[in-house]
Amino acid sequence: MQELQILSFDERCNNKLVHFQIKEKDMDDSIVYDIFSDKNYIMTLSKEGKIIFNNDNKDFDVSCTNKIIQRFKKVLQI
């Protein structure tokens, strides 16, 4: 596994501005993206923006998941 790049963006989620980080990783057979909210791991997405793994993080409002995935696609130009 090799970490390739880290991207950051802020997104409003339920009237709260949240800072997100995307960590791009090369897993030898595929590229995946770990998403963090305020340094807490939230989920791992495929290059197509599909959820591979979702952490049950109590600090993250799951109703914002679709919004975050859409922003993820926009940031990575998918």
C-alpha angles and dihedrals in degrees: 000000000000127000109227109181144340122223126187135200140163121230132182110237119180092340092309123109108229127189115224132191126199115203112196114209133187107218093185094250098042146007116247134181125221112206120208129187115203088340093308117120112243110167149328119242132196121235088264091056098255120142111253096172131005122198117215093235111174091200093061121079104227091204086075094057097099091046091052093048091051090050090046090056091048094049092049093039094235 
